[in-house]
Amino acid sequence: MDVKQKLKLVPDNPGVYIYYDSQGNVLYVGKAKNLKKRVHQYFSPNVKQEKVAAMLSHMADFRYIITPTEADALSLENNLIKEYMPPYNILLKDDKEHCYIRINVKADFPKLTFVRKLANDKAKYFGPISGSIREMSELLSTVYPSINCNYNFEKLPKNFRPCLNYFIGRCPAPCVGAVTKAEYKETIKKIIALLNGEDAEAKKILTAKMTEAAEKEQYEQALQYKNQIAILNRFCARITEMTKQVDYDVFSICGNGENAIVNVMTIRQGRTVLSENHSAVDAGLDESQTLTSFLAAYCDGQTPLSKEILVNLPVDDEILEQIFTERYKRKISVTCPQKGIKKQLVNMSYENAKEKLEKSQSQLDKKYNTTIGACVQLKESLSLTAYPQRIECYDISNISGVDKVASMVVFTGGQKDSNSYRRFKIKTVEGANDFACMEEVLSRRLRRIQENDDRFGAKPDLIVVDGGLGQLEYARRALQGSGIELVSLAKREELVYTLSDKEPIRLPRNSYALNLLINIRDEAHRFAITYFRQLHTKNGLKSVLSEIEGVGEKRQVELVRHFKNVENISNASVEQIMEVGGINEKTAKNIYDYFNK
């Protein structure tokens, strides 16, 4: 059934729609209150944004999933995006947590720690902290010295001496009784007050230190205190006309039809503690849809939120509020303000997003052209049947057939996916035969696909091998009947060989498609040669050790694990060699004599 026929069958229910390319790869996932209306909008003759038009040019099919409510649709959309990582959806990195200061006020001597995740452990958390964590740590220890060690002060010996931090004024040294519990708790109260924005005393302390240093002509130290005052001003700066110590999370989107930026501004106790921008390349029909999807992905139940979210465009607020209530176990409202201080905050956030979009447009274009755009160009230039969302490249490394290894590197959406890299030891090939090695490795990879082995990731859309027609032919044998498209890239002239023609394709030297192929080929070579050197060094060391009397396979392994290389073993004394598990004095002397004849 073609797309036009399927369009007639789309129901009016809420749900999720999924667009596919000709090979069944997911291009885009969206949600709708009314599937029929939303999906039909994509195929209307109206002028569409560039990113929507680009996505539709690769779309070959679609399907939909009906859900009971629109809230269920939004949750399902978010889960499917995480599962399939479609190239035309917003993809947030998992490591987007910000830094917070944690203080366990229940401890006898509370310690300040910087953490990335908040826990329900009754400790006090402050943040998120924007800027340098090191600078903030130095500022706090300069103004209000506190401990940063993990000692149990009750179990320290009587002759224990304080560390360097005490002598440079950054720790009050409760470890030697230089401060009482009550005095230390007063210091912690002052730190908490500072982190809540009460900065008058801290500024007074820093100003006094700066003045004293300047009078002593310690100008570098005085400049450091001056910089710390500037950091303190930034941290504690209150928003203009903000009369209450309120908490808000502000989200504003600014787009130009091709790219979009979402600014996230965090207001805590009337202070702007965070303002950051996120690129939002999304094939939604309008910015409201894109912002809704962004909020559903960003506010994941782990990222801290205030009781009220402010947005610059109308979104599906009722649906988002329902989802956030489920995730955060409390009521969170979503508002698009039209006047007052809330509107001013939204405008401020929007101006940040607008400025970022204007200044970074060339960077965004470059990133698109070298990643998704390069994949699109690769599909067109090599007449591939599908958009190559996942590209795998393989290379062989050995010296005269010794310690043969292979590498598998993965680029997803035109970008490195280093978590998916894999390496192989060649098992069945005798001697130096790179062609046969390539056939073995790809056969093993295909077997993993057929066995649905998730450890090796999804089935690739395109496999690239390093070499010419010879490597391509052996790779073809291994992948025969798999349906995976295959090309090879020959060095020097950088010619691309395909299975459809013995004549190579000469891509323009400045094309993004060729640069992508070169990058992934070079990365495969780097990964292979690195593994080969590690293995060759390890095996070479074992070969040398096998000549020594009393050093069997187990002792070789222990020596390699302990000393890492031959040079370290040759420089070791008998006593140092005896520190290795399983090595007695006689064997240690044999090893020492071998390297010191």
C-alpha positions in Angstrom: 0.0 0.0 0.0 1.5 3.4 -1.0 1.6 6.5 1.2 -1.4 8.2 -0.5 -3.6 5.1 0.3 -2.3 4.9 3.8 -3.1 8.6 4.4 -6.8 7.8 3.9 -6.7 5.3 6.7 -5.2 7.5 9.4 -7.6 7.8 12.3 -8.6 10.9 14.4 -7.2 9.4 17.6 -4.2 10.7 19.6 -1.0 8.8 19.0 2.5 8.7 17.5 3.5 8.7 13.8 6.8 7.4 12.5 8.4 8.2 9.2 10.7 5.7 7.5 13.1 5.8 4.6 13.2 3.2 1.8 15.3 0.8 3.9 13.0 1.0 6.9 15.2 3.3 9.0 13.4 5.7 11.2 13.7 9.3 10.1 11.4 11.1 12.5 9.0 10.4 15.3 6.2 12.8 16.2 3.1 12.9 18.4 -0.3 14.3 17.7 -3.6 15.0 19.5 -5.3 14.1 16.2 -3.2 11.8 14.0 -5.2 12.4 10.8 -4.9 16.2 11.0 -1.2 16.2 11.9 0.0 13.6 9.4 -2.0 15.2 6.5 -0.3 18.6 7.3 3.0 17.1 6.3 1.7 16.3 2.8 -0.3 19.5 2.2 0.9 21.7 -0.7 1.7 24.6 1.7 5.3 25.9 1.9 7.3 23.9 4.5 10.4 24.6 6.5 13.7 23.5 5.0 14.2 20.8 7.6 10.7 19.4 7.1 11.2 19.4 3.3 14.6 17.7 3.7 13.1 14.9 5.9 10.2 14.4 3.5 12.5 14.0 0.5 13.9 10.8 2.1 10.6 9.5 3.5 9.2 6.4 1.8 6.7 5.1 4.3 5.1 5.8 7.6 3.1 4.1 10.3 1.2 5.3 13.4 0.5 4.0 16.9 -2.8 4.9 18.6 -2.6 5.8 22.3 -5.4 6.3 24.9 -4.4 10.0 25.5 -2.2 12.7 24.2 -0.1 12.5 27.3 0.6 8.8 26.5 1.5 9.9 23.0 4.1 12.4 24.2 5.6 9.8 26.6 5.8 7.2 23.8 7.3 9.7 21.4 10.1 10.5 23.9 10.8 6.7 24.4 10.9 6.0 20.7 13.2 8.9 20.0 15.6 7.5 22.7 15.4 4.0 21.1 15.8 4.9 17.4 17.7 8.2 17.6 16.1 9.5 14.4 18.3 12.0 12.5 15.4 14.6 12.3 14.5 14.6 16.0 15.9 16.5 18.9 18.5 14.3 20.5 19.6 15.3 24.0 22.8 13.8 25.4 22.5 11.7 28.5 25.3 13.7 30.3 23.4 17.0 30.4 23.3 17.0 34.3 24.7 20.2 35.8 26.8 20.6 38.9 25.4 21.1 42.3 26.9 21.8 45.7 25.9 19.1 48.3 26.2 19.8 52.1 25.3 17.0 54.5 24.2 19.3 57.4 23.6 16.2 59.6 27.3 15.4 59.8 29.4 16.6 62.7 31.7 18.4 60.3 29.8 18.9 57.0 31.8 18.8 53.9 31.1 20.6 50.6 31.0 18.3 47.6 30.2 18.9 43.9 27.8 16.4 42.4 26.1 15.8 39.1 23.0 14.1 40.3 20.7 14.9 43.2 19.7 12.2 45.7 16.9 12.0 48.2 19.3 11.8 51.1 18.2 14.8 53.3 21.3 16.7 52.4 21.1 20.3 51.2 21.7 20.9 47.5 22.6 24.3 45.9 22.7 25.1 42.2 22.9 24.3 39.4 26.4 26.0 39.3 27.3 27.7 36.1 30.9 28.5 35.1 34.0 26.9 36.5 33.6 24.4 39.4 37.2 24.9 40.4 36.7 28.7 40.6 33.6 28.3 42.8 35.4 25.8 45.1 38.4 28.2 45.5 36.1 31.1 46.2 34.2 29.3 49.0 37.4 28.0 50.6 38.9 31.5 50.5 35.9 33.2 52.2 34.8 30.4 54.5 37.4 27.6 54.9 35.9 24.1 55.2 37.2 20.5 55.1 37.6 18.6 51.9 39.0 15.4 53.3 37.3 12.1 54.2 39.0 11.4 57.6 37.2 10.1 60.6 38.5 12.7 63.1 37.7 10.4 66.1 40.1 7.7 64.8 43.1 9.8 64.0 46.3 9.3 66.0 47.3 11.8 68.6 50.4 12.9 66.7 48.4 13.5 63.5 49.4 16.7 61.6 47.1 18.9 59.5 47.4 19.0 55.8 48.7 21.9 53.6 45.2 23.4 53.3 45.3 24.4 57.0 48.6 26.3 56.6 47.4 28.2 53.5 44.1 29.2 55.2 41.7 26.9 53.3 40.8 24.5 56.1 40.1 25.1 59.8 41.6 21.7 60.7 39.1 20.1 62.9 41.3 17.0 62.5 43.7 18.5 65.2 41.0 20.3 67.2 41.8 23.7 65.8 38.1 24.4 65.6 35.1 23.1 67.6 32.0 21.6 66.2 29.9 24.6 67.1 32.4 27.0 65.5 32.5 24.9 62.3 28.7 24.7 62.1 28.6 28.5 62.2 30.9 28.6 59.2 28.6 26.1 57.4 25.6 28.4 58.1 27.5 31.3 56.6 28.3 29.2 53.5 24.6 28.2 53.1 23.6 31.9 53.5 26.1 32.8 50.7 24.8 30.1 48.4 21.3 31.5 49.0 22.4 34.9 47.8 23.4 36.6 51.0 26.8 37.9 49.8 27.4 41.1 51.7 29.8 39.5 54.3 31.6 37.5 51.7 32.2 40.6 49.6 33.5 42.4 52.7 36.0 39.6 53.4 37.3 39.5 49.8 37.6 43.3 49.6 39.6 43.4 52.8 41.9 40.6 51.6 42.3 42.4 48.2 43.2 45.7 49.9 45.6 44.0 52.3 47.4 42.2 49.4 47.6 45.5 47.4 49.1 47.3 50.4 51.8 44.6 50.7 52.4 45.0 46.9 51.2 41.4 46.3 49.5 42.4 43.1 48.9 39.0 41.7 47.2 37.9 44.9 45.1 41.1 44.9 44.0 40.5 41.3 43.0 37.0 42.3 40.7 38.4 45.0 39.3 40.9 42.6 38.5 38.2 40.2 36.8 36.2 43.0 34.6 39.3 43.8 33.6 39.4 40.1 32.7 35.7 40.3 30.7 36.3 43.4 28.8 39.2 41.7 27.9 37.0 38.8 26.7 34.2 41.1 24.6 36.4 43.3 23.4 38.9 40.8 19.6 39.5 41.1 17.4 40.0 38.2 16.3 43.6 37.5 12.9 44.5 39.1 12.7 41.0 40.7 11.1 41.9 44.1 10.5 38.3 45.3 12.9 35.4 45.8 11.0 33.2 43.3 12.0 30.1 41.4 11.3 29.6 37.7 12.6 27.5 34.8 12.3 29.5 31.5 12.4 27.8 28.0 12.4 29.9 24.9 12.9 28.8 21.3 14.1 30.8 18.3 14.3 29.4 14.8 14.9 30.4 11.2 13.2 27.5 9.4 16.5 25.6 9.1 17.9 25.6 12.6 16.5 26.4 16.1 18.0 27.2 19.5 16.3 26.6 22.8 17.5 28.7 25.7 17.1 27.2 29.2 17.3 29.8 32.0 17.1 28.7 35.6 15.9 31.2 38.2 16.5 30.3 41.9 15.7 32.7 44.8 15.4 35.5 42.3 18.8 34.8 40.7 19.8 33.6 37.3 21.9 30.6 38.2 22.0 29.1 34.7 21.5 30.2 31.1 22.5 27.8 28.4 21.5 27.1 24.8 20.6 23.9 23.0 20.6 23.2 19.3 17.2 21.9 18.3 17.2 20.5 14.8 13.8 19.0 14.6 11.4 18.2 11.7 8.3 19.5 13.6 5.8 21.5 11.6 6.2 24.5 13.9 8.3 25.8 16.8 5.6 25.1 19.3 5.7 21.4 18.4 9.5 21.4 18.6 9.5 23.2 22.0 6.9 20.7 23.3 9.1 17.7 22.3 12.2 19.5 23.8 10.4 19.9 27.1 9.3 16.3 27.2 12.9 15.1 26.6 14.7 17.7 28.9 12.4 17.4 31.9 13.0 13.7 32.5 12.3 13.5 36.2 16.0 13.8 37.1 16.7 17.3 36.0 15.6 19.6 38.8 12.6 21.8 38.1 10.8 24.6 40.0 7.0 24.6 40.5 6.5 26.8 37.4 7.9 26.6 33.9 7.7 29.7 31.6 7.7 29.3 27.8 7.7 31.9 25.0 5.2 30.0 22.8 2.0 28.2 23.5 2.7 24.5 24.0 0.6 21.5 25.0 0.7 22.7 28.6 -2.0 20.4 30.0 -0.3 17.3 28.6 3.1 18.4 29.8 1.8 19.2 33.3 0.3 15.7 33.5 3.6 14.1 32.4 5.7 16.2 34.8 3.4 15.4 37.7 3.9 11.7 37.0 7.7 12.1 36.7 8.3 14.5 39.6 5.5 13.3 41.9 4.4 17.0 42.4 2.4 19.6 40.5 4.4 21.6 38.0 2.6 24.3 35.9 3.6 25.4 32.4 2.8 29.0 31.5 3.2 31.2 28.5 3.1 34.7 30.1 1.8 37.7 28.3 2.8 40.5 30.7 4.7 41.4 33.9 8.0 40.2 35.2 7.4 36.7 33.9 7.0 38.1 30.4 10.3 40.0 30.9 12.0 36.8 31.9 10.7 35.0 28.8 11.9 37.9 26.6 15.3 37.8 28.2 15.6 34.1 27.5 14.4 34.5 23.9 17.0 37.2 23.3 19.7 34.8 24.5 18.4 32.1 22.1 18.1 34.7 19.2 21.7 35.9 19.8 23.0 32.4 19.9 21.2 31.5 16.7 22.6 34.6 14.8 26.1 34.1 16.0 26.3 30.3 15.6 24.4 29.9 12.3 27.6 29.3 10.4 28.7 26.7 13.0 25.3 25.0 12.9 25.4 24.9 9.1 29.0 23.5 9.2 27.9 20.8 11.7 24.9 19.9 9.6 26.9 19.8 6.4 29.6 17.6 7.9 27.2 15.2 9.6 23.6 14.7 8.4 24.3 16.7 5.2 27.3 14.6 4.4 25.2 11.4 4.8 22.5 12.9 2.5 25.2 13.8 0.0 26.7 10.3 0.3 23.4 8.7 -0.4 23.0 10.8 -3.6 26.6 10.6 -4.8 26.8 6.8 -4.5 23.2 6.1 -5.4 22.6 4.3 -2.1 19.1 3.0 -1.6 18.7 4.4 1.9 20.0 7.2 4.1 23.1 5.9 5.8 22.2 6.6 9.4 24.6 4.0 10.8 27.9 3.6 8.9 30.5 1.0 10.0 34.1 0.9 8.7 36.6 -1.9 9.0 40.4 -2.0 8.8 43.0 -4.8 9.3 46.4 -4.3 11.0 49.4 -6.7 11.4 53.1 -7.0 10.6 54.0 -9.9 8.3 50.9 -11.8 9.5 51.8 -11.6 13.2 49.2 -10.4 15.8 46.5 -9.9 13.2 43.7 -7.6 14.4 40.7 -5.7 12.9 38.8 -2.7 14.0 35.1 -1.7 13.6 34.3 2.0 14.0 30.8 3.4 13.9 29.5 6.8 12.7 25.8 7.5 13.5 24.2 10.4 11.7 27.7 11.4 10.4 29.2 11.6 13.9 31.5 9.3 15.9 29.8 6.8 18.0 32.8 5.6 20.0 30.7 3.5 22.4 29.9 1.2 19.5 33.5 0.7 18.4 34.6 -3.0 18.5 37.9 -4.8 17.8 38.7 -8.3 16.7 41.5 -10.8 16.9 41.8 -12.8 13.6 41.3 -16.4 14.4 41.2 -18.5 11.2 43.6 -16.8 8.7 47.2 -18.0 8.4 50.0 -15.6 7.4 49.6 -12.1 5.9 46.3 -12.1 4.0 44.4 -8.9 4.6 41.7 -10.0 2.1 40.9 -13.2 4.0 41.0 -11.3 7.3 38.4 -8.9 6.1 36.2 -11.7 5.0 36.5 -13.4 8.4 35.7 -10.2 10.4 32.7 -9.3 8.3 31.4 -12.9 8.4 31.6 -12.7 12.2 29.8 -9.3 12.2 27.0 -10.7 10.0 26.6 -13.7 12.3 26.2 -11.2 15.2 23.4 -9.5 13.3 21.7 -12.8 12.5 21.9 -13.8 16.2 20.4 -10.4 17.2 23.4 -9.7 19.4 22.7 -6.3 20.9 26.3 -5.9 22.1 27.3 -5.0 18.5 24.5 -2.6 17.9 22.0 -2.2 15.2 22.4 -3.5 11.6 24.4 -1.0 9.6 23.0 0.9 6.7 26.4 1.1 5.0 29.7 -0.7 5.5 33.0 0.9 4.3 36.2 -1.1 4.0 39.7 0.3 3.5 41.1 -0.7 0.1 40.2 -1.3 -3.5 38.4 -3.9 -5.6 40.2 -6.8 -3.8 39.0 -5.9 -0.4 35.6 -5.1 -1.8 35.2 -8.5 -3.4 36.1 -10.4 -0.2 33.8 -8.2 1.8 31.0 -8.9 -0.7 31.4 -12.7 -0.2 31.1 -12.3 3.6 28.0 -10.1 3.4 26.2 -11.8 0.5 22.5 -11.9 1.0 22.6 -9.5 4.0 21.1 -6.6 2.2 23.8 -4.3 3.7 25.2 -1.8 1.2 29.0 -1.9 0.8 31.7 0.4 -0.6 35.5 0.6 -0.4 37.7 3.6 -0.2 41.2 3.3 -1.8 44.0 5.5 -0.5 46.1 8.0 -2.4 43.5 9.1 -4.9 40.6 8.4 -2.5 38.6 6.5 -5.1 35.3 5.0 -4.0 34.4 1.5 -5.3 30.9 0.1 -5.3 29.4 -3.3 -6.1 27.4 -1.9 -9.1 30.4 -0.8 -11.2 34.0 -1.8 -11.5 34.9 1.7 -12.4 35.6 3.8 -9.3 33.6 7.0 -8.4 35.8 10.0 -8.0 34.0 12.3 -5.5 35.0 16.0 -5.5 37.9 16.6 -3.1 35.9 19.3 -1.3 32.7 17.3 -0.9 31.3 16.6 2.5 30.5 13.0 1.5 34.2 12.3 0.6 35.4 13.9 3.8 33.1 11.8 5.8 34.4 8.6 4.2 38.0 9.7 4.7 37.3 10.5 8.4 35.7 7.2 9.1 38.4 5.3 7.2 41.2 7.1 9.1 39.4 6.5 12.4 39.2 2.8 11.6 42.9 2.8 10.8 43.8 4.6 14.1 41.6 2.2 16.1 43.1 -0.9 14.5 46.8 0.2 14.8 46.3 1.2 18.4 44.9 -2.2 19.3 47.7 -3.9 17.2 50.4 -2.1 19.1 48.9 -3.0 22.5 48.6 -6.6 21.5 52.1 -6.8 19.8 53.8 -5.2 22.8 52.1 -7.6 25.2 52.9 -10.6 23.1 56.4 -9.5 22.5 57.0 -9.1 26.2 55.5 -12.6 26.9 57.8 -14.0 24.2 60.9 -12.6 25.9 59.8 -13.8 29.3 59.2 -17.3 28.0 62.9 -17.7 27.6 63.6 -17.3 31.3 63.8 -20.4 33.5 60.9 -20.7 35.9 58.6 -18.2 34.2 55.6 -20.0 32.8 52.4 -18.6 31.3 50.8 -17.6 34.6 53.9 -15.8 35.8 54.2 -14.0 32.4 50.7 -12.7 32.8 51.3 -11.5 36.3 54.6 -9.8 35.3 53.0 -8.1 32.3 50.1 -6.9 34.5 52.5 -5.5 37.1 55.3 -4.0 35.1 53.5 -3.1 31.8 56.6 -3.3 29.6 60.1 -4.9 29.2 61.9 -1.7 30.2 60.2 -1.6 33.6 61.1 -5.2 34.3 64.7 -4.8 33.2 65.1 -1.8 35.6 63.5 -3.6 38.5 65.5 -5.0 41.5 65.1 -8.5 42.8 63.0 -7.2 45.7 60.7 -5.3 43.3 60.3 -8.4 41.1 59.4 -10.5 44.2 56.4 -8.1 44.8 54.7 -9.8 41.9 52.3 -12.5 43.0 53.7 -16.0 42.5 57.3 -14.9 42.1 59.7 -16.4 44.6 63.3 -15.3 45.3 64.9 -17.9 42.9 62.7 -16.9 40.0 63.2 -13.2 40.7 66.9 -13.7 40.5 66.6 -15.6 37.2 64.6 -12.7 35.8 67.0 -10.1 37.1 70.1 -12.0 35.8 68.4 -12.4 32.4 68.1 -8.6 31.9 71.4 -7.7 33.6 73.9 -10.2 32.2 
